[in-house]
Amino acid sequence: MAIGTCKYGYMEAQNSTFRLRAVQCELRARDAPDPLMKTEWEEIAIEWHLLANAVAQASGEVDQIDVA
């Protein structure tokens, strides 16, 4: 196993973990009874998505991510 393969495998695992955490935050936001807490969970989800995107770019998984 090459060092680069190990590195990128780790980064791909991080990417998956970050995306999973983002989805968990989105679900908590959806179920939050308080509008302020809903907003907080949504903002945390965005941060997890940004981390996942940064890892994806660093690993070469994506060249550039378009945000609509």
Secondary structure, DSSP 8 states (H G I E B T S, - for coil): --HHHHHHHHHHHHHHHHHHHHHHHHHHHHH-SSHHHHHHHHHHHHHHHHHHHHHHHHTTS-S-----
